[in-house]
């Protein structure tokens, strides 16, 4: 799997699926015109090919997203106290995408723990089996600009939830 910049954040789009559907519709309509008018319309192949290419790219984006999630989960399994920057350096995934992946994994209940608010390193981070999902509630005060998590400590330099610098 080859990673490109911001692949996780900008990979999948519902709009692209709608556009692929339009191209498929135009392609099928052109094929039906061949049957009804006994002529050859090569544009049906073009429209159908464009729809297939867009649909294929969206399927590949979904597959890559799950692979990137598994890579970050594996990094946390090997070293539960690894920081976001270390994951980025080890895997080649951008820091922005690593943060987005960690937020998605925590939202899905697959990753549990917090980041140190002073150093940004993960503390007590654990990979949760799919059957054991538990939500963690936190007190309200300041909020992280990256993920919206309330910040408990007044002298925190890093978010305890996503690890981003405050």
SEKOL-256344 format. One line per field, with one value per atom (N, C-alpha, C): x, y, z; atom name. Coordinates in nm, 4 decimals, always signed. Layout:
xx <- [X:...];
yy <- [Y:...];
zz <- [Z:...];
atom <- [CA:...];
//
This chain:
xx <- [+0.0842:+0.0000:+0.0889:+0.0676:+0.1436:+0.0595:+0.1178:+0.0470:+0.0760:-0.0269:-0.0078:-0.0622:-0.0192:-0.0522:-0.2038:-0.2495:-0.3902:-0.4828:-0.4339:-0.5131:-0.6300:-0.6125:-0.7184:-0.8332:-0.8010:-0.9038:-0.9787:-0.9107:-0.9714:-0.9960:-1.0018:-1.0109:-1.1491:-1.2487:-1.3810:-1.4801:-1.5693:-1.6659:-1.7978:-1.9055:-2.0387:-2.0678:-2.0187:-2.0387:-1.9791:-1.8621:-1.7994:-1.8837:-1.9479:-2.0360:-2.1567:-2.2099:-2.3228:-2.2791:-2.1614:-2.1105:-2.0864:-2.0340:-2.0147:-2.1486:-2.2512:-2.3846:-2.4381:-2.4119:-2.4552:-2.3840:-2.2531:-2.1795:-2.2297:-2.2592:-2.3172:-2.4514:-2.5341:-2.6648:-2.6471:-2.5557:-2.5316:-2.4787:-2.3920:-2.3377:-2.4444:-2.5299:-2.6368:-2.7375:-2.7671:-2.8584:-2.8022:-2.6719:-2.6111:-2.6165:-2.5960:-2.6065:-2.7489:-2.8483:-2.9877:-3.0232:-2.9636:-2.9866:-2.9314:-2.8245:-2.7694:-2.8720:-2.9365:-3.0338:-3.1557:-3.2008:-3.3231:-3.3020:-3.1866:-3.1641:-3.0712:-3.0222:-2.9334:-2.8112:-2.7640:-2.6421:-2.5380:-2.4172:-2.3114:-2.2768:-2.2846:-2.2507:-2.1350:-2.0153:-1.8966:-1.8903:-1.9668:-1.9649:-2.0190:-2.1011:-2.1495:-2.0352:-1.9342:-1.8168:-1.7384:-1.7291:-1.6556:-1.7258:-1.8568:-1.9312:-1.9259:-1.9447:-1.9411:-1.8012:-1.6976:-1.5597:-1.5277:-1.5747:-1.5531:-1.6230:-1.7455:-1.8180:-1.7472:-1.6954:-1.6243:-1.4942:-1.4239:-1.2993:-1.3254:-1.4290:-1.4616:-1.5056:-1.5898:-1.6349:-1.5172:-1.4268:-1.3084:-1.2194:-1.2041:-1.1211:-1.1847:-1.3166:-1.3840:-1.3753:-1.3830:-1.3669:-1.2238:-1.1258:-0.9860:-0.9640:-1.0309:-1.0177:-1.0716:-1.1839:-1.2382:-1.1459:-1.0886:-0.9980:-0.8726:-0.8200:-0.7008:-0.7288:-0.8480:-0.8816:-0.8745:-0.9276:-0.9220:-0.7787:-0.6973:-0.5573:-0.4826:-0.5074:-0.4416:-0.4841:-0.6110:-0.6569:-0.5845:-0.5710:-0.5027:-0.3557:-0.2907:-0.1508:-0.1361:-0.2240:-0.2163:-0.2500:-0.3481:-0.3793:-0.2596:-0.1911:-0.0745:+0.0371:+0.0558:+0.1569:+0.1235:-0.0041:-0.0444:-0.0351:-0.0515:-0.0351:+0.1110:+0.2025:+0.3445:+0.3982:+0.3507:+0.3986:+0.2793:+0.2166:+0.0970:+0.1216:+0.2453:+0.2738:+0.3379:+0.3133:+0.3729:+0.2995:+0.3726:+0.3108:+0.2666:+0.1876:+0.1373:+0.2532:+0.3498:+0.4645:+0.5496:+0.5637:+0.6399:+0.5687:+0.4357:+0.3599:+0.3804:+0.3756:+0.3958:+0.5348:+0.6355:+0.7723:+0.7903:+0.7282:+0.7425:+0.6702:+0.5539:+0.4692:+0.4733:+0.5129:+0.5107:+0.3765:+0.2811:+0.1500:+0.1630:+0.0999:+0.1127:+0.0525:+0.1015:+0.0542:-0.0950:-0.1384:-0.2812:-0.3672:-0.3240:-0.4000:-0.3942:-0.2790:-0.2687:-0.3667:-0.3765:-0.4723:-0.6150:-0.6467:-0.7820:-0.8119:-0.7142:-0.7331:-0.7547:-0.6744:-0.6894:-0.8264:-0.8728:-1.0065:-1.1142:-1.1014:-1.1989:-1.1957:-1.0761:-1.0643:-1.1222:-1.1010:-1.1566:-1.3085:-1.3583:-1.5030:-1.5707:-1.5023:-1.5572:-1.5382:-1.4672:-1.4452:-1.3354:-1.2505:-1.1440:-1.0142:-1.0046:-0.8848:-0.9295:-0.8665:-0.9038:-0.7785:-0.7885:-0.6766:-0.6709:-0.5663:-0.5514:-0.4077:-0.3890:-0.2565:-0.2158:-0.0868:-0.0352:-0.0542:-0.1104:-0.1352:-0.0080:+0.1000:+0.2237:+0.3244:+0.3324:+0.4320:+0.3717:+0.2437:+0.1805:+0.1925:+0.2596:+0.2730:+0.1489:+0.1220:+0.0074:+0.0386:-0.0593:-0.0425:-0.1605:-0.1311:-0.2297:-0.3210:-0.2653:-0.3428:-0.3540:-0.4745:-0.4926:-0.5883:-0.5645:-0.6520:-0.7625:-0.8870:-1.0031:-1.0574:-1.0854:-1.1528:-1.2889:-1.3364:-1.4591:-1.5816:-1.5818:-1.6983:-1.7049:-1.5908:-1.5856:-1.5709:-1.6830:-1.6801:-1.7338:-1.6564:-1.6951:-1.6628:-1.7564:-1.7343:-1.6777:-1.5884:-1.5268:-1.5835:-1.6356:-1.6888:-1.5857:-1.5845:-1.4877:-1.5598:-1.4947:-1.5525:-1.5450:-1.6354:-1.6408:-1.5548:-1.4746:-1.3980:-1.3566:-1.2260:-1.1772:-1.1939:-1.1886:-1.2053:-1.0868:-1.0517:-0.9452:-0.9954:-0.9124:-0.9534:-0.9523:-0.8821:-0.8739:-0.9914:-1.0270:-1.1295:-1.2492:-1.2413:-1.3538:-1.3635:-1.2594:-1.2603:-1.2361:-1.3108:-1.2864:-1.1473:-1.0799:-0.9470:-0.9627:-0.9182:-0.9357:-0.8295:-0.7042:-0.5936:-0.5715:-0.5443:-0.5224:-0.3876:-0.2847:-0.1513:-0.1216:-0.2241:-0.2056:-0.1516:-0.0486:+0.0086:-0.0400:-0.0895:-0.1402:-0.2765:-0.3588:-0.4909:-0.4765:-0.5537:-0.5468:-0.6191:-0.7055:-0.7833:-0.7144:-0.6757:-0.6189:-0.4696:-0.4094:-0.2656:-0.2176:-0.3079:-0.2652:-0.2216:-0.1352:-0.0828:-0.1908:-0.2082:-0.3115:-0.2586];
yy <- [-0.1167:+0.0000:+0.1233:+0.2118:+0.3347:+0.4475:+0.5233:+0.6322:+0.7628:+0.8452:+0.9803:+1.0794:+1.2035:+1.3078:+1.3228:+1.3258:+1.3444:+1.2427:+1.1234:+1.0191:+0.9766:+0.9773:+0.9332:+1.0339:+1.1603:+1.2633:+1.2876:+1.2759:+1.3147:+1.1980:+1.0770:+0.9606:+0.9295:+0.9173:+0.8687:+0.9845:+0.9786:+1.0853:+1.0279:+1.0655:+1.0271:+1.0954:+1.2166:+1.2909:+1.2135:+1.1547:+1.0780:+0.9562:+0.8946:+0.7815:+0.8260:+0.9428:+0.9961:+1.0252:+1.0843:+1.1133:+0.9841:+0.8817:+0.7519:+0.6951:+0.7101:+0.6638:+0.7351:+0.8645:+0.9411:+0.8892:+0.8651:+0.8125:+0.6733:+0.5893:+0.4582:+0.4731:+0.5660:+0.5895:+0.6316:+0.7262:+0.7708:+0.6563:+0.5742:+0.4616:+0.3597:+0.3268:+0.2300:+0.2873:+0.4176:+0.4810:+0.4752:+0.4975:+0.4904:+0.3480:+0.2468:+0.1081:+0.0743:+0.1259:+0.0999:+0.1686:+0.2833:+0.3504:+0.2685:+0.1927:+0.1048:-0.0014:-0.0591:-0.1651:-0.1094:+0.0089:+0.0633:+0.1217:+0.1804:+0.2481:+0.1720:+0.0569:-0.0266:+0.0501:+0.1429:+0.2163:+0.1910:+0.2404:+0.2216:+0.3556:+0.3619:+0.4836:+0.4491:+0.4860:+0.4536:+0.5319:+0.6371:+0.7170:+0.6382:+0.5375:+0.4541:+0.3855:+0.3404:+0.2791:+0.3804:+0.5031:+0.6079:+0.6395:+0.6617:+0.6955:+0.5811:+0.4596:+0.3431:+0.3247:+0.3469:+0.3359:+0.4404:+0.5639:+0.6683:+0.6342:+0.5850:+0.5455:+0.4331:+0.3346:+0.2225:+0.2698:+0.3636:+0.4149:+0.4902:+0.5728:+0.6483:+0.5533:+0.4568:+0.3601:+0.2782:+0.2377:+0.1634:+0.2449:+0.3731:+0.4573:+0.4746:+0.4811:+0.4948:+0.3665:+0.2527:+0.1254:+0.1137:+0.1545:+0.1514:+0.2457:+0.3607:+0.4547:+0.3928:+0.3215:+0.2559:+0.1459:+0.0700:-0.0371:+0.0212:+0.1312:+0.1940:+0.2518:+0.3066:+0.3605:+0.2516:+0.1342:+0.0268:-0.0217:-0.0224:-0.0610:+0.0396:+0.1689:+0.2716:+0.2608:+0.2311:+0.2105:+0.0921:-0.0163:-0.1342:-0.1051:-0.0237:+0.0113:+0.0883:+0.1869:+0.2655:+0.1788:+0.0906:-0.0016:-0.0913:-0.1378:-0.2238:-0.1476:-0.0207:+0.0606:+0.0732:+0.0904:+0.1011:-0.0330:-0.1432:-0.2748:-0.2987:-0.2584:-0.2794:-0.1857:-0.0612:+0.0372:+0.1213:+0.0880:+0.1601:+0.3072:+0.3463:+0.4846:+0.5639:+0.5265:+0.5937:+0.7252:+0.8266:+0.9558:+0.9594:+1.0589:+1.0745:+1.0980:+1.1778:+1.2079:+1.0829:+0.9970:+0.8740:+0.7782:+0.7717:+0.6875:+0.7388:+0.8698:+0.9300:+0.8992:+0.9090:+0.8799:+0.7321:+0.6429:+0.4984:+0.4506:+0.5074:+0.4549:+0.5369:+0.6633:+0.7496:+0.8160:+0.7934:+0.8576:+0.9972:+1.0964:+1.2330:+1.2442:+1.3419:+1.3627:+1.3936:+1.4707:+1.5053:+1.3798:+1.2901:+1.1673:+1.0739:+1.0681:+0.9840:+1.0331:+1.1649:+1.2199:+1.1856:+1.1975:+1.1645:+1.0163:+0.9308:+0.7870:+0.7554:+0.8168:+0.7927:+0.8386:+0.9537:+1.0012:+0.9051:+0.8544:+0.7579:+0.6277:+0.5806:+0.4576:+0.4754:+0.5915:+0.6162:+0.6309:+0.6939:+0.7089:+0.5747:+0.4843:+0.3507:+0.2571:+0.3029:+0.2207:+0.1174:+0.1315:+0.0348:+0.0724:+0.1958:+0.2446:+0.3249:+0.3013:+0.3700:+0.4213:+0.5366:+0.5939:+0.7430:+0.8040:+0.9480:+0.9819:+1.1056:+1.1575:+1.2473:+1.2523:+1.3400:+1.4843:+1.5675:+1.7062:+1.7913:+1.7397:+1.8176:+1.7760:+1.6457:+1.5991:+1.5577:+1.5264:+1.4816:+1.3331:+1.2593:+1.1149:+1.0439:+0.9284:+0.8491:+0.7883:+0.7909:+0.7237:+0.6300:+0.5110:+0.4049:+0.3833:+0.3910:+0.3677:+0.2177:+0.1693:+0.0264:+0.0033:-0.1048:-0.1467:-0.2300:-0.1912:-0.2555:-0.3610:-0.4807:-0.5786:-0.5243:-0.5678:-0.5138:-0.5328:-0.6309:-0.6568:-0.5653:-0.5110:-0.4324:-0.2842:-0.2149:-0.0723:+0.0054:+0.1062:+0.1847:+0.3311:+0.4212:+0.5633:+0.6268:+0.7209:+0.7915:+0.9328:+0.9743:+1.1097:+1.1968:+1.3238:+1.4172:+1.5432:+1.6187:+1.7425:+1.8506:+1.9487:+2.0577:+2.1736:+2.2309:+2.3511:+2.4100:+2.4207:+2.4628:+2.3475:+2.3788:+2.2757:+2.2748:+2.1562:+2.1412:+2.1932:+2.2700:+2.3244:+2.2179:+2.1076:+2.0022:+1.9048:+1.8595:+1.7552:+1.7965:+1.9096:+1.9555:+1.8928:+1.8222:+1.7577:+1.8622:+1.8567:+1.9499:+1.9276:+2.0366:+2.0313:+2.0501:+1.9520:+1.9555:+2.0393:+2.0238:+2.0899:+2.2305:+2.3262:+2.4635:+2.4802:+2.4033:+2.4185:+2.3119:+2.2569:+2.1526:+2.2135:+2.1513:+2.1962:+2.1102:+1.9891:+1.8980:+1.8459:+1.8148:+1.7592:+1.6166:+1.5808:+1.4469:+1.3452:+1.3877:+1.2958:+1.2668:+1.3721:+1.3503:+1.3744:+1.4355:+1.4549:+1.5775:+1.6631:+1.7811:+1.8911:+1.9793:+2.0883:+2.1947:+2.2429:+2.3436:+2.4833];
zz <- [+0.0000:+0.0000:+0.0000:-0.0956:-0.1031:-0.0464:+0.0454:+0.1117:+0.0402:+0.0223:-0.0307:+0.0715:+0.0616:+0.1600:+0.1773:+0.3020:+0.3392:+0.2726:+0.2515:+0.1872:+0.2744:+0.4042:+0.4942:+0.4978:+0.5047:+0.5163:+0.3865:+0.2733:+0.1468:+0.0528:+0.1042:+0.0179:-0.0349:+0.0503:+0.0107:+0.0007:-0.0984:-0.1169:-0.1692:-0.1056:-0.1529:-0.2867:-0.3019:-0.4271:-0.5455:-0.5251:-0.6324:-0.6688:-0.5697:-0.6001:-0.6825:-0.6524:-0.7296:-0.8729:-0.8887:-1.0233:-1.1000:-1.0331:-1.0990:-1.1434:-1.0607:-1.0980:-1.2207:-1.2308:-1.3493:-1.4738:-1.4634:-1.5784:-1.6178:-1.5191:-1.5494:-1.6204:-1.5746:-1.6369:-1.7820:-1.8078:-1.9452:-2.0312:-1.9740:-2.0500:-2.0847:-1.9877:-2.0136:-2.1131:-2.1002:-2.1962:-2.3371:-2.3516:-2.4843:-2.5390:-2.4526:-2.4978:-2.5403:-2.4673:-2.5049:-2.6358:-2.6631:-2.7913:-2.9064:-2.8821:-2.9865:-3.0224:-2.9226:-2.9462:-3.0201:-2.9805:-3.0391:-3.1789:-3.2040:-3.3319:-3.4251:-3.3846:-3.4651:-3.5149:-3.4359:-3.4695:-3.3621:-3.3837:-3.2858:-3.2241:-3.0937:-3.0210:-2.9270:-2.9653:-2.8862:-2.7560:-2.7427:-2.6198:-2.4998:-2.5245:-2.4158:-2.3424:-2.4175:-2.3554:-2.2724:-2.3224:-2.2507:-2.1185:-2.1248:-2.0017:-1.9010:-1.9509:-1.8625:-1.8025:-1.8825:-1.8338:-1.7284:-1.7488:-1.6481:-1.5172:-1.5267:-1.4055:-1.3321:-1.4074:-1.3455:-1.2802:-1.3416:-1.2850:-1.1543:-1.1523:-1.0307:-0.9203:-0.9526:-0.8532:-0.7986:-0.8856:-0.8426:-0.7496:-0.7784:-0.6913:-0.5535:-0.5474:-0.4187:-0.3365:-0.4023:-0.3318:-0.2791:-0.3593:-0.3153:-0.1968:-0.1962:-0.0842:+0.0444:+0.0365:+0.1560:+0.2067:+0.1156:+0.1553:+0.2200:+0.1629:+0.2199:+0.3576:+0.3795:+0.5115:+0.6174:+0.5881:+0.6874:+0.7082:+0.6029:+0.6178:+0.7049:+0.6844:+0.7654:+0.9115:+0.9372:+1.0752:+1.1392:+1.0644:+1.1173:+1.1460:+1.0635:+1.0867:+1.2171:+1.2408:+1.3642:+1.4856:+1.4727:+1.5826:+1.6147:+1.5124:+1.5326:+1.6030:+1.5698:+1.6381:+1.7867:+1.8189:+1.9598:+2.0315:+1.9601:+2.0228:+2.0613:+1.9716:+1.9979:+2.1054:+2.1051:+2.2024:+2.2477:+2.3595:+2.4038:+2.4362:+2.4649:+2.5018:+2.3888:+2.2661:+2.1512:+2.1240:+2.0799:+2.0488:+1.9024:+1.8693:+1.7325:+1.6365:+1.6784:+1.5932:+1.5680:+1.6700:+1.6520:+1.5571:+1.5663:+1.4724:+1.3311:+1.3145:+1.1833:+1.1295:+1.2148:+1.1710:+1.1373:+1.2141:+1.1911:+1.0666:+1.0388:+0.9314:+0.8031:+0.8119:+0.6940:+0.6708:+0.7589:+0.7504:+0.8105:+0.7504:+0.8007:+0.9411:+1.0169:+1.1536:+1.1531:+1.0566:+1.0456:+1.0283:+0.9412:+0.9190:+1.0391:+1.1077:+1.2277:+1.3329:+1.3500:+1.4472:+1.4079:+1.2796:+1.2334:+1.2539:+1.2283:+1.2466:+1.3942:+1.4819:+1.6258:+1.6735:+1.6255:+1.6644:+1.6169:+1.4945:+1.4436:+1.5242:+1.5573:+1.6350:+1.7749:+1.8347:+1.9677:+1.9602:+1.8544:+1.8386:+1.8152:+1.7462:+1.7217:+1.8400:+1.9435:+2.0614:+2.0450:+1.9441:+1.9199:+1.9901:+2.0373:+2.1039:+2.2240:+2.3381:+2.4600:+2.5282:+2.5884:+2.6612:+2.6408:+2.6966:+2.6849:+2.6511:+2.6048:+2.5783:+2.6936:+2.7214:+2.8255:+2.7821:+2.8696:+2.8335:+2.8388:+2.8942:+2.9001:+2.7930:+2.7607:+2.6635:+2.5302:+2.5242:+2.4008:+2.3751:+2.4638:+2.4474:+2.4991:+2.4427:+2.4867:+2.6224:+2.7104:+2.8390:+2.8572:+2.8965:+2.9180:+2.7983:+2.6777:+2.5559:+2.5354:+2.5076:+2.4848:+2.3693:+2.2979:+2.1896:+2.2516:+2.2235:+2.2845:+2.1885:+2.2379:+2.1523:+2.1078:+1.9945:+1.9369:+2.0250:+2.1119:+2.1955:+2.3171:+2.3640:+2.4868:+2.4537:+2.4294:+2.3983:+2.5171:+2.5560:+2.6724:+2.6445:+2.6722:+2.6509:+2.7765:+2.7579:+2.8687:+2.8723:+2.9877:+3.0013:+3.0692:+3.0317:+3.0864:+3.1319:+3.2230:+3.2731:+3.1663:+3.1755:+3.0792:+3.1274:+3.0383:+3.0657:+2.9315:+2.9051:+2.7739:+2.6758:+2.5464:+2.4445:+2.3487:+2.2990:+2.2001:+2.0652:+1.9961:+1.8659:+1.7574:+1.7775:+1.6772:+1.6849:+1.8067:+1.8187:+1.9034:+1.9752:+2.0549:+2.1923:+2.2350:+2.3661:+2.4750:+2.5855:+2.6959:+2.7562:+2.7874:+2.8473:+2.9976:+3.0750:+3.2203:+3.2885:+3.2485:+3.3159:+3.2583:+3.3449:+3.3013:+3.2315:+3.2721:+3.2144:+3.1086:+3.0457:+2.9446:+2.8160:+2.7596:+2.6330:+2.5173:+2.5481:+2.4461:+2.4863:+2.3870:+2.4126:+2.4636:+2.5662:+2.6230:+2.5352:+2.4430:+2.3621:+2.2282:+2.1545:+2.0207:+2.0140:+2.1173:+2.1185:+2.0447:+1.9961:+1.9211:+2.0178:+1.9688:+2.0511:+2.0674:+2.1898:+2.2184:+2.1964];
atom <- [N:CA:C:N:CA:C:N:CA:C:N:CA:C:N:CA:C:N:CA:C:N:CA:C:N:CA:C:N:CA:C:N:CA:C:N:CA:C:N:CA:C:N:CA:C:N:CA:C:N:CA:C:N:CA:C:N:CA:C:N:CA:C:N:CA:C:N:CA:C:N:CA:C:N:CA:C:N:CA:C:N:CA:C:N:CA:C:N:CA:C:N:CA:C:N:CA:C:N:CA:C:N:CA:C:N:CA:C:N:CA:C:N:CA:C:N:CA:C:N:CA:C:N:CA:C:N:CA:C:N:CA:C:N:CA:C:N:CA:C:N:CA:C:N:CA:C:N:CA:C:N:CA:C:N:CA:C:N:CA:C:N:CA:C:N:CA:C:N:CA:C:N:CA:C:N:CA:C:N:CA:C:N:CA:C:N:CA:C:N:CA:C:N:CA:C:N:CA:C:N:CA:C:N:CA:C:N:CA:C:N:CA:C:N:CA:C:N:CA:C:N:CA:C:N:CA:C:N:CA:C:N:CA:C:N:CA:C:N:CA:C:N:CA:C:N:CA:C:N:CA:C:N:CA:C:N:CA:C:N:CA:C:N:CA:C:N:CA:C:N:CA:C:N:CA:C:N:CA:C:N:CA:C:N:CA:C:N:CA:C:N:CA:C:N:CA:C:N:CA:C:N:CA:C:N:CA:C:N:CA:C:N:CA:C:N:CA:C:N:CA:C:N:CA:C:N:CA:C:N:CA:C:N:CA:C:N:CA:C:N:CA:C:N:CA:C:N:CA:C:N:CA:C:N:CA:C:N:CA:C:N:CA:C:N:CA:C:N:CA:C:N:CA:C:N:CA:C:N:CA:C:N:CA:C:N:CA:C:N:CA:C:N:CA:C:N:CA:C:N:CA:C:N:CA:C:N:CA:C:N:CA:C:N:CA:C:N:CA:C:N:CA:C:N:CA:C:N:CA:C:N:CA:C:N:CA:C:N:CA:C:N:CA:C:N:CA:C:N:CA:C:N:CA:C:N:CA:C:N:CA:C:N:CA:C:N:CA:C:N:CA:C:N:CA:C:N:CA:C:N:CA:C:N:CA:C:N:CA:C:N:CA:C:N:CA:C:N:CA:C:N:CA:C:N:CA:C:N:CA:C:N:CA:C:N:CA:C:N:CA:C:N:CA:C:N:CA:C:N:CA:C:N:CA:C:N:CA:C:N:CA:C:N:CA:C:N:CA:C:N:CA:C:N:CA:C:N:CA:C:N:CA:C:N:CA:C:N:CA:C:N:CA:C:N:CA:C:N:CA:C];
//
